[in-house]
Amino acid sequence: MAMAWGRAYDKYRDRPISDMSHEDENEYAMVKSVPQNAPWMKQVSAYLEDKDQREKLRNIIQGFVKKRQESLLKECKESFKTIFKNIPKMFPETAQALLVALAKQMGEVAKQVEHKFEQRAA
């Protein structure tokens, strides 16, 4: 019976990950408050400097946000449809507890949305 011996871990030879890659290979935007030379940062900077590219990028972002909002709305509508379909199947006590909890949560969400509108108006 052969035993497999693992390599011993030597914590004294351990090095930080930042020492294992070159600065220009780092994909993070900031490391210890120092900007890195990430290729995507250079590309985005080039897009922002060119007026036409900046406008195209803005349109892409606006399109993405619009589609995401539509998706969130659809998901919420489907969730409510499921809730409304299941409530009549519940015992009255369970349904009432659910409706009370739902009303409380919706009130909290309404306050958050109202706060967002106030922030935008300011």
N, CA, C and O atoms as a DFTB+ gen file, in Angstrom:
488 C
 N C O
     1  1       0.849      -1.174       0.000
     2  2       0.000       0.000       0.000
     3  2       0.898       1.241       0.000
     4  3       1.655       1.489       0.938
     5  1       0.786       1.985      -1.055
     6  2       1.630       3.177      -1.188
     7  2       0.922       4.370      -0.578
     8  3      -0.273       4.571      -0.792
     9  1       1.665       5.159       0.181
    10  2       1.086       6.366       0.780
    11  2       1.523       7.577      -0.028
    12  3       2.682       7.715      -0.418
    13  1       0.582       8.420      -0.256
    14  2       0.899       9.653      -0.982
    15  2       1.134      10.749       0.047
    16  3       0.253      11.075       0.842
    17  1       2.305      11.297       0.019
    18  2       2.637      12.362       0.955
    19  2       2.494      13.694       0.233
    20  3       3.058      13.904      -0.840
    21  1       1.731      14.582       0.843
    22  2       1.553      15.898       0.266
    23  2       2.745      16.779       0.521
    24  3       3.539      16.534       1.429
    25  1       2.862      17.792      -0.278
    26  2       3.953      18.741      -0.082
    27  2       3.666      19.579       1.150
    28  3       2.539      20.041       1.325
    29  1       4.624      19.780       1.983
    30  2       4.433      20.567       3.196
    31  2       4.276      22.045       2.833
    32  3       4.981      22.565       1.968
    33  1       3.361      22.692       3.494
    34  2       3.128      24.115       3.260
    35  2       4.102      24.921       4.109
    36  3       4.210      24.715       5.318
    37  1       4.793      25.821       3.473
    38  2       5.766      26.645       4.174
    39  2       5.251      28.077       4.214
    40  3       5.382      28.815       3.237
    41  1       4.666      28.469       5.338
    42  2       4.062      29.802       5.419
    43  2       5.094      30.921       5.337
    44  3       4.743      32.064       5.042
    45  1       6.354      30.607       5.593
    46  2       7.382      31.635       5.535
    47  2       7.776      31.978       4.105
    48  3       8.388      33.019       3.863
    49  1       7.430      31.109       3.152
    50  2       7.735      31.381       1.748
    51  2       6.528      31.978       1.029
    52  3       6.584      32.249      -0.170
    53  1       5.454      32.179       1.757
    54  2       4.232      32.717       1.171
    55  2       4.459      34.149       0.701
    56  3       5.086      34.948       1.396
    57  1       3.944      34.465      -0.487
    58  2       4.082      35.825      -1.024
    59  2       2.704      36.385      -1.323
    60  3       1.791      35.630      -1.656
    61  1       2.536      37.704      -1.208
    62  2       1.240      38.299      -1.578
    63  2       0.986      38.104      -3.069
    64  3       1.922      38.032      -3.865
    65  1      -0.279      38.021      -3.436
    66  2      -0.644      37.836      -4.847
    67  2      -0.130      38.999      -5.688
    68  3       0.263      38.806      -6.839
    69  1      -0.130      40.200      -5.126
    70  2       0.322      41.371      -5.896
    71  2       1.777      41.228      -6.346
    72  3       2.171      41.821      -7.350
    73  1       2.579      40.450      -5.616
    74  2       3.972      40.233      -6.014
    75  2       4.113      39.216      -7.139
    76  3       5.175      39.108      -7.752
    77  1       3.057      38.480      -7.408
    78  2       3.147      37.380      -8.369
    79  2       2.782      37.789      -9.790
    80  3       2.971      37.000     -10.715
    81  1       2.268      38.990      -9.990
    82  2       1.937      39.432     -11.344
    83  2       2.551      40.806     -11.596
    84  3       2.837      41.561     -10.666
    85  1       2.743      41.103     -12.857
    86  2       3.289      42.403     -13.215
    87  2       2.195      43.455     -13.134
    88  3       1.010      43.147     -13.257
    89  1       2.602      44.685     -12.929
    90  2       1.626      45.762     -12.773
    91  2       0.737      45.895     -14.004
    92  3      -0.459      46.153     -13.871
    93  1       1.300      45.723     -15.204
    94  2       0.499      45.908     -16.419
    95  2      -0.444      44.730     -16.672
    96  3      -1.288      44.811     -17.564
    97  1      -0.323      43.638     -15.910
    98  2      -1.227      42.505     -16.047
    99  2      -2.379      42.574     -15.057
   100  3      -3.301      41.761     -15.113
   101  1      -2.326      43.532     -14.160
   102  2      -3.331      43.630     -13.120
   103  2      -4.626      44.195     -13.699
   104  3      -4.619      45.247     -14.338
   105  1      -5.740      43.489     -13.473
   106  2      -7.032      43.920     -14.009
   107  2      -7.815      44.784     -13.032
   108  3      -8.912      45.233     -13.365
   109  1      -7.294      45.027     -11.850
   110  2      -8.028      45.824     -10.886
   111  2      -7.760      47.302     -11.124
   112  3      -6.650      47.689     -11.491
   113  1      -8.784      48.126     -10.913
   114  2      -8.653      49.556     -11.169
   115  2      -7.713      50.224     -10.171
   116  3      -6.873      51.040     -10.550
   117  1      -7.853      49.880      -8.922
   118  2      -7.042      50.534      -7.896
   119  2      -6.460      49.476      -6.957
   120  3      -7.153      48.542      -6.552
   121  1      -5.197      49.633      -6.623
   122  2      -4.562      48.796      -5.614
   123  2      -3.862      49.744      -4.661
   124  3      -2.922      50.440      -5.045
   125  1      -4.320      49.770      -3.419
   126  2      -3.770      50.674      -2.408
   127  2      -3.770      52.123      -2.905
   128  3      -2.781      52.844      -2.773
   129  1      -4.905      52.526      -3.480
   130  2      -5.119      53.898      -3.979
   131  2      -4.197      54.286      -5.125
   132  3      -3.995      55.474      -5.378
   133  1      -3.636      53.306      -5.820
   134  2      -2.779      53.582      -6.972
   135  2      -3.443      52.988      -8.211
   136  3      -3.688      51.782      -8.246
   137  1      -3.743      53.802      -9.231
   138  2      -4.363      53.259     -10.439
   139  2      -3.434      52.269     -11.139
   140  3      -2.225      52.484     -11.217
   141  1      -4.007      51.199     -11.639
   142  2      -3.241      50.174     -12.333
   143  2      -3.377      50.358     -13.847
   144  3      -4.279      51.050     -14.318
   145  1      -2.485      49.739     -14.590
   146  2      -2.497      49.846     -16.048
   147  2      -3.317      48.713     -16.656
   148  3      -2.783      47.880     -17.388
   149  1      -4.602      48.684     -16.357
   150  2      -5.465      47.640     -16.900
   151  2      -5.842      48.001     -18.335
   152  3      -6.186      49.152     -18.605
   153  1      -5.783      47.040     -19.259
   154  2      -6.118      47.318     -20.665
   155  2      -7.521      47.875     -20.844
   156  3      -7.731      48.750     -21.685
   157  1      -8.492      47.383     -20.066
   158  2      -9.855      47.885     -20.230
   159  2      -9.963      49.355     -19.821
   160  3     -10.778      50.089     -20.380
   161  1      -9.142      49.798     -18.842
   162  2      -9.174      51.208     -18.437
   163  2      -8.679      52.100     -19.572
   164  3      -9.239      53.170     -19.813
   165  1      -7.632      51.662     -20.266
   166  2      -7.103      52.443     -21.388
   167  2      -8.128      52.527     -22.508
   168  3      -8.297      53.578     -23.125
   169  1      -8.814      51.412     -22.771
   170  2      -9.812      51.390     -23.838
   171  2     -10.991      52.297     -23.504
   172  3     -11.452      53.046     -24.365
   173  1     -11.486      52.241     -22.275
   174  2     -12.604      53.093     -21.868
   175  2     -12.176      54.561     -21.902
   176  3     -12.958      55.416     -22.319
   177  1     -10.965      54.865     -21.478
   178  2     -10.474      56.250     -21.539
   179  2     -10.448      56.750     -22.984
   180  3     -10.794      57.901     -23.251
   181  1     -10.038      55.888     -23.910
   182  2     -10.021      56.266     -25.328
   183  2     -11.441      56.528     -25.827
   184  3     -11.666      57.464     -26.594
   185  1     -12.401      55.705     -25.393
   186  2     -13.804      55.918     -25.783
   187  2     -14.318      57.257     -25.265
   188  3     -15.022      57.976     -25.974
   189  1     -13.966      57.584     -24.033
   190  2     -14.476      58.807     -23.426
   191  2     -13.851      60.062     -24.031
   192  3     -14.467      61.127     -24.011
   193  1     -12.641      59.951     -24.567
   194  2     -11.991      61.105     -25.191
   195  2     -12.596      61.436     -26.551
   196  3     -12.625      62.603     -26.941
   197  1     -13.080      60.427     -27.280
   198  2     -13.674      60.632     -28.601
   199  2     -15.168      60.906     -28.441
   200  3     -15.890      60.092     -27.867
   201  1     -15.639      62.061     -28.952
   202  2     -17.033      62.483     -28.762
   203  2     -18.022      61.465     -29.334
   204  3     -19.019      61.148     -28.685
   205  1     -17.765      60.953     -30.528
   206  2     -18.681      59.984     -31.148
   207  2     -18.722      58.675     -30.356
   208  3     -19.795      58.123     -30.110
   209  1     -17.551      58.190     -29.963
   210  2     -17.489      56.948     -29.198
   211  2     -18.162      57.117     -27.830
   212  3     -18.832      56.209     -27.338
   213  1     -17.970      58.299     -27.225
   214  2     -18.585      58.580     -25.925
   215  2     -20.103      58.533     -26.039
   216  3     -20.779      57.997     -25.161
   217  1     -20.641      59.095     -27.126
   218  2     -22.095      59.095     -27.339
   219  2     -22.609      57.676     -27.576
   220  3     -23.671      57.307     -27.075
   221  1     -21.850      56.877     -28.345
   222  2     -22.246      55.482     -28.572
   223  2     -22.242      54.703     -27.261
   224  3     -23.150      53.915     -26.995
   225  1     -21.215      54.928     -26.448
   226  2     -21.128      54.255     -25.154
   227  2     -22.294      54.653     -24.256
   228  3     -22.862      53.811     -23.561
   229  1     -22.647      55.923     -24.271
   230  2     -23.779      56.407     -23.479
   231  2     -25.070      55.729     -23.927
   232  3     -25.880      55.321     -23.095
   233  1     -25.265      55.606     -25.242
   234  2     -26.469      54.956     -25.768
   235  2     -26.518      53.474     -25.389
   236  3     -27.582      52.941     -25.075
   237  1     -25.364      52.821     -25.423
   238  2     -25.305      51.406     -25.025
   239  2     -25.700      51.255     -23.557
   240  3     -26.468      50.360     -23.204
   241  1     -25.174      52.130     -22.711
   242  2     -25.480      52.058     -21.277
   243  2     -26.949      52.359     -21.035
   244  3     -27.591      51.682     -20.233
   245  1     -27.492      53.364     -21.717
   246  2     -28.907      53.683     -21.555
   247  2     -29.787      52.522     -22.005
   248  3     -30.786      52.215     -21.355
   249  1     -29.424      51.873     -23.113
   250  2     -30.178      50.713     -23.586
   251  2     -30.139      49.569     -22.588
   252  3     -31.149      48.910     -22.342
   253  1     -28.947      49.337     -22.009
   254  2     -28.816      48.280     -21.011
   255  2     -29.686      48.576     -19.791
   256  3     -30.385      47.693     -19.295
   257  1     -29.644      49.809     -19.312
   258  2     -30.420      50.180     -18.125
   259  2     -31.913      50.019     -18.402
   260  3     -32.657      49.533     -17.550
   261  1     -32.351      50.428     -19.594
   262  2     -33.771      50.308     -19.958
   263  2     -34.196      48.833     -19.979
   264  3     -35.245      48.485     -19.437
   265  1     -33.386      47.968     -20.600
   266  2     -33.712      46.543     -20.648
   267  2     -33.707      45.924     -19.252
   268  3     -34.546      45.079     -18.939
   269  1     -32.753      46.348     -18.411
   270  2     -32.702      45.829     -17.047
   271  2     -33.937      46.241     -16.263
   272  3     -34.495      45.438     -15.516
   273  1     -34.371      47.493     -16.426
   274  2     -35.565      47.966     -15.731
   275  2     -36.806      47.198     -16.194
   276  3     -37.654      46.829     -15.381
   277  1     -36.904      46.961     -17.509
   278  2     -38.032      46.190     -18.037
   279  2     -38.017      44.775     -17.474
   280  3     -39.067      44.228     -17.137
   281  1     -36.838      44.183     -17.371
   282  2     -36.709      42.835     -16.830
   283  2     -37.115      42.797     -15.353
   284  3     -37.806      41.876     -14.918
   285  1     -36.683      43.798     -14.591
   286  2     -37.062      43.859     -13.176
   287  2     -38.567      44.011     -13.014
   288  3     -39.171      43.377     -12.149
   289  1     -39.172      44.850     -13.845
   290  2     -40.621      45.045     -13.794
   291  2     -41.348      43.743     -14.108
   292  3     -42.304      43.381     -13.422
   293  1     -40.895      43.038     -15.143
   294  2     -41.510      41.766     -15.525
   295  2     -41.392      40.747     -14.389
   296  3     -42.343      40.025     -14.091
   297  1     -40.226      40.699     -13.767
   298  2     -40.001      39.763     -12.655
   299  2     -40.926      40.074     -11.486
   300  3     -41.480      39.163     -10.871
   301  1     -41.096      41.364     -11.174
   302  2     -41.988      41.758     -10.078
   303  2     -43.436      41.391     -10.396
   304  3     -44.156      40.883      -9.536
   305  1     -43.856      41.648     -11.629
   306  2     -45.228      41.305     -12.018
   307  2     -45.473      39.809     -11.903
   308  3     -46.533      39.388     -11.439
   309  1     -44.504      39.002     -12.319
   310  2     -44.641      37.546     -12.216
   311  2     -44.689      37.100     -10.759
   312  3     -45.432      36.181     -10.413
   313  1     -43.895      37.750      -9.901
   314  2     -43.919      37.410      -8.475
   315  2     -45.274      37.728      -7.862
   316  3     -45.815      36.928      -7.099
   317  1     -45.826      38.894      -8.192
   318  2     -47.144      39.252      -7.675
   319  2     -48.220      38.305      -8.200
   320  3     -49.145      37.939      -7.475
   321  1     -48.091      37.916      -9.461
   322  2     -49.049      36.974     -10.041
   323  2     -49.028      35.657      -9.257
   324  3     -50.079      35.077      -8.987
   325  1     -47.843      35.194      -8.896
   326  2     -47.706      33.956      -8.115
   327  2     -48.313      34.123      -6.725
   328  3     -49.014      33.238      -6.237
   329  1     -48.039      35.263      -6.093
   330  2     -48.605      35.518      -4.756
   331  2     -50.126      35.530      -4.823
   332  3     -50.785      34.888      -4.005
   333  1     -50.690      36.251      -5.784
   334  2     -52.147      36.362      -5.886
   335  2     -52.792      35.023      -6.236
   336  3     -53.929      34.755      -5.847
   337  1     -52.067      34.190      -6.968
   338  2     -52.581      32.869      -7.324
   339  2     -52.591      31.949      -6.101
   340  3     -53.490      31.121      -5.954
   341  1     -51.586      32.095      -5.218
   342  2     -51.456      31.193      -4.079
   343  2     -52.228      31.619      -2.837
   344  3     -52.554      30.773      -2.004
   345  1     -52.525      32.886      -2.691
   346  2     -53.224      33.358      -1.483
   347  2     -54.568      32.654      -1.281
   348  3     -54.846      32.225      -0.161
   349  1     -55.422      32.510      -2.311
   350  2     -56.707      31.831      -2.081
   351  2     -56.565      30.362      -1.643
   352  3     -57.507      29.794      -1.090
   353  1     -55.415      29.753      -1.881
   354  2     -55.199      28.349      -1.505
   355  2     -54.776      28.209      -0.037
   356  3     -54.732      27.096       0.487
   357  1     -54.467      29.320       0.623
   358  2     -53.947      29.280       1.986
   359  2     -55.082      29.277       3.002
   360  3     -56.214      29.661       2.708
   361  1     -54.733      28.824       4.222
   362  2     -55.668      28.990       5.326
   363  2     -55.811      30.486       5.586
   364  3     -54.863      31.242       5.372
   365  1     -56.996      30.928       6.050
   366  2     -57.211      32.370       6.267
   367  2     -56.161      33.015       7.175
   368  3     -55.740      34.145       6.929
   369  1     -55.738      32.300       8.223
   370  2     -54.753      32.873       9.145
   371  2     -53.409      33.083       8.441
   372  3     -52.752      34.108       8.625
   373  1     -53.014      32.099       7.636
   374  2     -51.748      32.189       6.908
   375  2     -51.808      33.312       5.877
   376  3     -50.866      34.093       5.742
   377  1     -52.916      33.386       5.157
   378  2     -53.077      34.434       4.148
   379  2     -53.048      35.815       4.793
   380  3     -52.439      36.743       4.261
   381  1     -53.713      35.947       5.945
   382  2     -53.736      37.236       6.623
   383  2     -52.331      37.621       7.093
   384  3     -51.927      38.775       6.951
   385  1     -51.586      36.665       7.648
   386  2     -50.214      36.944       8.087
   387  2     -49.348      37.357       6.899
   388  3     -48.534      38.274       7.004
   389  1     -49.530      36.675       5.772
   390  2     -48.776      37.030       4.564
   391  2     -49.120      38.434       4.096
   392  3     -48.228      39.212       3.758
   393  1     -50.399      38.763       4.074
   394  2     -50.822      40.092       3.609
   395  2     -50.315      41.194       4.533
   396  3     -49.935      42.267       4.066
   397  1     -50.307      40.939       5.827
   398  2     -49.793      41.938       6.780
   399  2     -48.291      42.147       6.549
   400  3     -47.812      43.280       6.507
   401  1     -47.552      41.030       6.398
   402  2     -46.107      41.133       6.160
   403  2     -45.829      41.817       4.826
   404  3     -44.911      42.629       4.709
   405  1     -46.632      41.477       3.825
   406  2     -46.461      42.083       2.499
   407  2     -46.745      43.583       2.538
   408  3     -46.023      44.370       1.925
   409  1     -47.797      43.979       3.260
   410  2     -48.131      45.407       3.381
   411  2     -47.003      46.167       4.083
   412  3     -46.659      47.284       3.696
   413  1     -46.432      45.543       5.122
   414  2     -45.330      46.184       5.848
   415  2     -44.117      46.357       4.928
   416  3     -43.515      47.430       4.883
   417  1     -43.763      45.293       4.193
   418  2     -42.616      45.365       3.291
   419  2     -42.857      46.368       2.168
   420  3     -41.946      47.105       1.791
   421  1     -44.053      46.403       1.640
   422  2     -44.355      47.351       0.556
   423  2     -44.281      48.788       1.067
   424  3     -43.859      49.685       0.338
   425  1     -44.692      49.010       2.321
   426  2     -44.567      50.342       2.914
   427  2     -43.111      50.765       3.022
   428  3     -42.769      51.914       2.743
   429  1     -42.251      49.827       3.429
   430  2     -40.820      50.133       3.529
   431  2     -40.219      50.412       2.151
   432  3     -39.397      51.315       1.995
   433  1     -40.631      49.636       1.164
   434  2     -40.135      49.850      -0.199
   435  2     -40.609      51.197      -0.722
   436  3     -39.851      51.915      -1.374
   437  1     -41.868      51.544      -0.435
   438  2     -42.402      52.833      -0.878
   439  2     -41.596      53.993      -0.283
   440  3     -41.346      54.987      -0.964
   441  1     -41.191      53.869       0.984
   442  2     -40.371      54.913       1.614
   443  2     -39.017      55.022       0.919
   444  3     -38.522      56.127       0.692
   445  1     -38.411      53.871       0.577
   446  2     -37.124      53.885      -0.114
   447  2     -37.238      54.537      -1.482
   448  3     -36.374      55.319      -1.878
   449  1     -38.317      54.212      -2.212
   450  2     -38.518      54.797      -3.537
   451  2     -38.750      56.301      -3.414
   452  3     -38.216      57.081      -4.203
   453  1     -39.533      56.701      -2.441
   454  2     -39.791      58.127      -2.215
   455  2     -38.484      58.859      -1.912
   456  3     -38.260      59.969      -2.395
   457  1     -37.621      58.228      -1.108
   458  2     -36.319      58.816      -0.779
   459  2     -35.476      58.985      -2.050
   460  3     -34.798      60.000      -2.211
   461  1     -35.513      57.997      -2.951
   462  2     -34.764      58.106      -4.221
   463  2     -35.279      59.273      -5.039
   464  3     -34.492      60.022      -5.617
   465  1     -36.612      59.439      -5.094
   466  2     -37.176      60.556      -5.860
   467  2     -36.749      61.892      -5.259
   468  3     -36.453      62.841      -5.986
   469  1     -36.721      61.961      -3.925
   470  2     -36.290      63.196      -3.273
   471  2     -34.829      63.489      -3.566
   472  3     -34.455      64.648      -3.751
   473  1     -33.993      62.447      -3.612
   474  2     -32.585      62.636      -3.922
   475  2     -32.413      63.157      -5.353
   476  3     -31.577      64.026      -5.600
   477  1     -33.193      62.633      -6.284
   478  2     -33.099      63.096      -7.662
   479  2     -33.549      64.536      -7.820
   480  3     -32.981      65.296      -8.605
   481  1     -34.586      64.904      -7.059
   482  2     -35.116      66.258      -7.165
   483  2     -34.153      67.292      -6.574
   484  3     -34.141      68.449      -6.995
   485  1     -33.351      66.869      -5.601
   486  2     -32.440      67.803      -4.932
   487  2     -31.258      68.178      -5.790
   488  3     -30.407      68.957      -5.361
